[in-house]
Amino acid sequence: MLIFEAYKKFNGFTFDSSFEIKDGTSGILGASGSGKSMILRCIAGIIKPDSGRIILNGRTLFDSVKKINLPQQERRTGFVFQNYALFPHMTVAGNISYGITGGRHEKKIKTDEMISSMQLAGLENRYPAELSGGQQQRVALARAIATDPDILLLDEPFSALDEHLRSFMLRQLVETLSVYKKNTLLVSHNMEEIYRSCEGLVIIENGKVSACGDRKQLFRSPPTRSAAVLTGCKNITEAVNKSDSDIFLPAWGITIKITRDYSNITHAGIRAHHIYFPENTDGENVFNVYTASVSEAQFSTTLYLKFNSPAEHSNDYHIQCELDRQEWKRITNLPQPWRLSLNRDEIIVITDDSNRIS
């Protein structure tokens, strides 16, 4: 388990975050400049907080009250930096063996094991400048794991890779972490990377943690507006309680039914892929919509839609929805207004007491 509490004051920015996570792989999700990488640097001992405490598996790495601040080399952390930070004058084998303790024979055995497991055979004598981005990332990951750290810290390790290679490396990372079986923290601003590779999730905004918990639960029911945005909800609007199961959305001009009574509702939202066009148009939460604009990709189509009245221009819309090509083909020639359905079980509800971290 990791207990993290840290406060650090910078010019124009205050970092003040605390959370607890269990063993396994957890993601830290946030916008650029929100303080994601700061968490990793505080854990590794690269940055010293002004106050707080950091405890990993019962071992105190930092405690401002007890005046404990272990040096980096004693924290047993493995760090993969965004730019990989490989030693340019060392070969692949040299980079991986760096930091491994023991005699020459033991270091050789461990290095060979990492080269094999990370599929780097044949590259042992190459230098970083002679490697592709994906190969460099594998070397950096092998070097971090080779020292058998208590926690693996990954700082946006896929940001420098193209889309195809990122998908391949993410799959390989998940396989590697299943063997590593220790604490891992993955920093990213990409929700897909987090969702595919992590069980736990920490959401950070402007230096503060806004949510922490099970990844599936936080994606299903984000507790704050910022958490909803960061987890990919593209349709969020202000909401007002109307009755026990009804809320009014002023900007959209519609009243929708929700699963239960919430007090102090501030916003409601629906994910773009949770919007449907039913053939039976008599159900609840079914509304007239008109198309403001359409954006077609290779395998999906995004519609920008306005409730109740025709759009006056392409930016005159309330919500966007994402359809696969087959569904888009089904509705494209239907006369407007179309009938759109919002499933009450998939509506995100946000209340004004949602800043509390569970």
Number of C-alpha atoms within 10 A of each C-alpha: 15 19 16 19 20 23 18 18 12 7 5 5 13 14 22 19 21 20 17 16 20 14 16 18 23 25 26 28 27 28 16 12 12 19 23 29 21 21 24 23 16 21 25 24 19 12 14 17 25 12 16 19 23 23 17 20 13 10 11 17 21 27 18 15 9 10 10 13 18 14 13 14 10 11 20 16 23 23 23 25 19 17 16 21 13 21 16 12 11 15 20 31 22 18 22 29 24 16 14 19 12 10 8 10 9 13 18 17 12 18 24 18 14 23 23 13 13 18 13 18 13 10 17 17 13 14 19 22 13 14 14 11 19 18 18 21 25 25 29 26 25 27 27 26 23 22 18 15 18 17 27 25 26 24 24 21 25 22 14 15 15 11 11 8 14 18 15 11 19 17 14 14 17 15 12 16 18 12 9 16 13 16 22 22 23 25 25 23 20 18 16 12 20 23 17 12 19 21 17 23 25 26 25 23 21 18 20 17 25 25 24 25 19 16 22 14 13 20 19 15 17 25 25 24 25 18 23 25 16 21 25 15 19 17 17 21 17 16 23 17 17 14 11 13 14 17 22 19 21 12 11 16 11 14 17 20 20 21 14 11 15 16 13 14 18 19 20 23 22 23 23 19 14 15 19 17 18 15 9 9 15 11 11 12 17 20 20 17 22 22 22 20 17 14 10 14 10 7 9 15 18 18 21 22 26 24 22 15 12 17 19 11 10 12 12 15 21 19 22 21 19 20 20 15 14 11 14 17 12 10 14 10 8 9 8 13 16 21 19 20 20 22 19 16 11 16 21 23 23 25 17 14 13 17 14 12 13 11
